[in-house]
């Protein structure tokens, strides 16, 4: 019985390697489920737009806007 194996294009491997190298300079942050707080994904600091997630713990489906989930610098009151 022959099995079908999908071959990966060498150019696709090259693009993946370049993408990993570019991502080294960005800060990675965790995205948590807004319902239960479970970590559902990771995003880099240059990510923009909306992202649809499904929580593996509570099974809720949510759409997250990256602009609302950015980490903000804490400003000290003097």
URGIKA-V839780 format. One record per helix or strand. SS is the DSSP state (@ for helix, = for strand). FROM is the first residue (numbers start at 1). LEN is the number of residues. If there is no record, write none. Layout:
ss->SS from->FROM len->LEN
ss->SS from->FROM len->LEN
This chain:
ss->@ from->10 len->14
ss->= from->28 len->5
ss->= from->39 len->6
ss->= from->50 len->5
ss->= from->61 len->5
ss->@ from->66 len->4
